[in-house]
Amino acid sequence: MNKIINEPEQMVQEMIEGYVATCPGMLEPLPQYKGILMKQKKDKVSIVTGGGSGNEPWIIGYVGEGLADGAALGNVYIAPPSRAILNVTKAVSHGRGVIYIATNHAGDVLNFELVGELAELEGIETRCVFVADDITSAPREQQGERRGVAGVAMVMKVAGAACDAGLELDEAVRVIQKANRNTFTFSVTTSPGYLPSGKAMCELPDGFIEYGMGFNGEPGVLRTELKSADEIADTMLKYLMDDSGITRGDEIAVMVNGFGFTSLLELSIVSRRVAENLKEKGVILHDIFIDTLFGPQGTGGFSISMLKLDGELKPYYDAPAYSPFFKKYR
């Protein structure tokens, strides 16, 4: 696959510069580091996020109103360096504490936990939440060992609203962890993604699809011939319902998250069947939306994320959020 870049070693920094230029009144870059910040600093618990580039708009698009206050970016599929995370932490409003939200991958966990200790030495109180929503990466009883994928968007949505509402540090963490435990994601890949070099990240024969493949090409749980959109959606929902325990009468929010190579036409057909299937099962669909908020480079396919709601989580989920790449309104 042909890739449109200049020099590979400059592409993340150039991406940040181009992105900030789309919303200069809201965002600013962190000089000398691969980071972005909200210009307006609020007196509240702040959220700092981060991770490797390559799944845009995650991470870059998650800084905004009702979302994170700052983000540190690593190179493609590489965790952000600890120095960048620490400098973003110092640059956001941190008087009431900082919550780190990242996906549950080894490099991100290691660096954010390390920076949390370094920040504490400088008098900044921190907490870590590692989103672990990929149901195929570990059994339910080992949920804390699961990978973090597209469900991070739904957790971040709740997190931003909870912090904007003025919750204190530990109370905000409790709410965010509750959203984390209640978020479940399952994916299907229809064609492989590509590295910035243009090289495919995995092998997937024409005419086949793979359920549960990791966004870096890690093996999935089921490979089949290409099926109809309805059959694919029904298979994915069976996995999700069986794992999550969501059942008749439960109220949920659903995100159909497209990967970079799959069209809105296809995603809309899938969303139609998802809504029908859940209605047939008696599940209360509080919200369903289609977006690309976690898009592995050039990959074909999509994921379905479910967030089980209750009276506490629903108002935070419904609060508006905005960044140039991440908009959520009710």
N, C-alpha and C positions, 0 to 999 in steps of 0.2 A: 504494500500500500504506500502510495506517495504521501509524504508528510510536508506540511507547509511551515517551515521554521527557518531561522537564520542559523546561528551557531548553537549546537546542542547545549553547550555549557551556559548559554545565556537565556535559554527559552523560558525558564521559570521567572526570572527577574523581568524579562520583557512582557510576559503574560501579566504579571502584577501591575506593571506600568500602564499597559493598555486597559486593564480592567478598572484601575482606579480612575483613569481618565473618563470613564463612563459615568462616574458619580462623584466628582471632586468635592461637592459640598458635604458628602456623607463620609467618605473614606479617605484615608491617607496611608502611604507606604511607611514602613519602618526603615529609616535610612540604614544602609549597610547590611541589612538582614532581609531574608525572604519572609517578610511579614506584612500584614495590613492591620489597620486599626480604625475604629470608629472615631471620627473627629470630636464628636460631643462626648464628654466624659460625665457619667451620671454617678450620683452618690448612692450606690447600691452594690450588692455582690456582683462581681464581674465574671464573665465567662470567657475563657481562652480556649481555643480549639487548635487543632493542628494535625498534620499527617503528611504522607507523601503526595506529591502532585500526580496527575494522570487520570483522576476520576472526576474531573470537573463537571459540575460546580462544587462538589466536595473537594477541597476544603474552602476554597477562595470565596465561594458564594455564600458561605454560612455566617459571615460577619454582616450585621445590619440591624435595623430596628426590630426589636423583639427576638433577636437571635444572639449571636456571640458578639463580644466587644472587641476581640482581637484574634488573630490567627497566625501561627507560624507554619511555613510551608517547607517541606523537604523537596529534594529532587524527585524525579519520577519514580514512584513506588519505593521511596526511601524515607524513613522517619525524619522529621525535622530535627536539626541539631539542638542540643540542650541550650546552647548559648542564645539561639534565636528565641526559644520558648521563654527563657528567663527575661530577655529584653522586652518581649511582648508583655510579659507579666508586669514588669515595672512600668510599662507605658500606659497600661489601662488603669482605671480607678481601682485601687486595691485596699483602701482603708477598711472596707467591710469584708474583705476576703475575696479569693478568686477560686472558681471552680474550673478544673480542667476537664474538657469533654473530648474524648478521642475514641477511635474504634479499637477493638480489642485485638491488637497485633503486637507481637513481642517487642519490636523496636520502639513503637509508640509508648507502650506501657513502661518500658525501661526508662526512656528519656523523660516522660512526664513525671514519673515517681521520683526520679533523681532531681529534677528541677523543683518539684514540690519541697524537697528537703533543703535545697539551696535557697529557695524563696523564704522558707521559714527562718533560716539563719539571718535573713535581712529584715525580719519582722513582718513578713507577708504571710497571712494564714491561708492555706490552700487545701483543697480536697480534689480527688480524682474520681471521675466516673468513666468507665470504659464500656462502651456500648457493645453488646454481645447478642445480636439478633438473628444470626444465620443458623437456622434450625438444622441444617445438614452437617454442620461442622463439629458437633458434639451432642450427646444425648441431653434430654431436658434436665435430668438430674445433675448434669454438669454444665448448666447454662453459663456459668462464669468463664468457661473455657471456650465458648463459641466465638467465631469471628464476628467482627462488626462490619455491616454492609449498609444497604440503603436505609434501614430503619433508623440510622443515626439522624436522619432528617426529622423524623417524628419526635424523637427524644429531644433534639435541639429545639424544636418548636415549643415543646412544653417547658424546657429549661429556660429559654429566653423570657417567656411570659412570667414564669415563677419568680425570676430574679427582678424583672421590671415591676412586679407587684410588691416588692419590698421585703420578701422573705429573708430572714437571717440565714447565715451560711449553712448551718447544719439542717435547718428545716428545708431549705432549697434543695440540698443534696438528697434528703429523704424523698421529696417529691420526684426529683429527676431519676433516682434509682427505681422508684415505683414504676415510672414510665418505661425505664429500661427493661425491667422484669416483664412488663406487659406488652413488649414489642417483639414481633416474630416476622421473619423474612424468608422467602423461598424464591429461587431464581431458575430461569431456563436460558440456556445459551444456544443460539441458532447459527452463529458463525464466530470464529475466533477474533479476539482483539489484537492490536498491533502495538509494538513498542515504538518509541520515537524514531528508531532506525528503520522502521517499516517492516520488521520481522514479526511474523505471527507468534503469539504467546503460547499457542497450543495447537494440537491437531484435532480437527473435527471434520469428518468426511462430508461431502455434499449429500444433502438429503437426510441428514441425521441431526438430532438435537440432544442436548445433555442437561438434565436437571441437577441443580445444586453445585454446578461448577464454580469454583472460586473466581474472584474477579481478576486474579493474576494467572488464571488457567489451571488452578488446582483441580484434581479429578472430582467429578460429581458423584451422585448416588444412583443415577439411572440414565442410560443412553438408549434412545429409541429412534425409529424412523420418524420423519416429520409428520405430525398429526394436524388435525384441524385446530383452529383457534379455540373452539369450545372445548375440545378434548384436552388441550394443553392447560387451559384455565381450570378445568375440573380436576385434573391430576394435581395441580399445584395447590388448589384449595383443600383437597383431601389431606395432603401432607401437613398443611398449615393447621387445619382443624384438629387433626389427630394429635399434633404436638402441643398446640397451645391450650387445648381443653376448652376453647371457645365453643359455646353451644347455644341452643335456642334461647332467646330472651336476652342474651348478652348484647351490649352496645359497643360498636367498634368504629374506628376510622381506618380507611384503607387507602394506600398509595400504590398505584400502578406506575412503577419507575422504569422508564425506557432506557435501554442501553443505546450507545451512540449511533448504531447502524439501523435501528428499527424505527419505522415511520409512525407518525401520529395516527394515521389511518389504521394500522395494525393494532396499536395500543388501545384505540377506541373500541375496536371490535372485542378485544380481550376484556376491557372494562365493562362492556355491556354484559358479557357472560358472567363475570365476577358478581355484578350486582344481582343478576337473575338467580344465580346459584345460592347466594347468601340469603336472598329473600325466601327461596324454597326451603331453606334450612331453618327459617324463623329467627335468623340473626338480625338485630336492629342495626341498620347501616346509617350511622350518624353522619358520616361524610365519606365520599370517595373522590379521589382526584387523580389526574394523570400528569406526570411531569418527568423530567430527567434531572434528578437531584443527586444521583450517584451514577456516573456514566463511564464505565471502563472504556478506554480509548478504542473506538472503531468496532466495538463488540456488537454482535447481533443478539437480540433477546431482550428480556425484561425481568424484573422481580416484582413480587407482590409483598407488601408489608402490611401488617395488621397491628393496630394499637388498641388494646382492650381498655375501654374508658369506664370511669365511674364519676360520681358527683364531684370529686376533688380534681381529677385530671381534665375533665371536659372543659371547664372555663379557660384553663391555660392553653389547651389545644385550640380553642376557638378564637383566642386573642389574635389580632392581625400581626403579620410579620412582613418585613420587606428588605430585600437587597436587590441589586440589579439582576441577580441570577436566581433568587429564591423569594417568591411572593406567595403569601397564603392569606386569603381573606375568607370570611364566612358570609 
